[in-house]
Amino acid sequence: MDHRATQDTAANSPEETRRRLTSEVAEVEAAIALVASGSASSVTLTGLRFGEQVARRFRAEATASGIRLEPILWPEDAGCDLIVRKIDE
């Protein structure tokens, strides 16, 4: 049996997708809060599978707080890194 096939199936299961999405939402929310509080001028989250979608979800809220969300897309739509930073005035 191909071990990679087993890993791919587990990684793509609905439960794993839900867990990962929930985790990434929490990470983005925490990064926005950290930057909005002034504790950091920017935070870079790496290895996000759903980062682009999560950034779209929080973009208006972040902008209203003076925060910019900048996804750095990976090749072949495999995910992204996300920079959370104060909007320069």
JOHU-V890661 format. One line per field, one symbol per residue. psi: psi as a letter, one per 40 degrees, with the letter a starting at -180 (. if undefined). burial: # if it has 24 or more other C-alpha atoms within 12 Angstrom, else .. Layout:
BEGIN
psi=???
burial=???
END
This chain:
BEGIN
psi=hhdddddddddeidddddddddddddddddddddddeedidihhhifhdedddddddeddddddefihhgihiiiffeaiihhhiihh.
burial=....................#..##.###.###.##.....#####.########..##..#...#######......########...
END
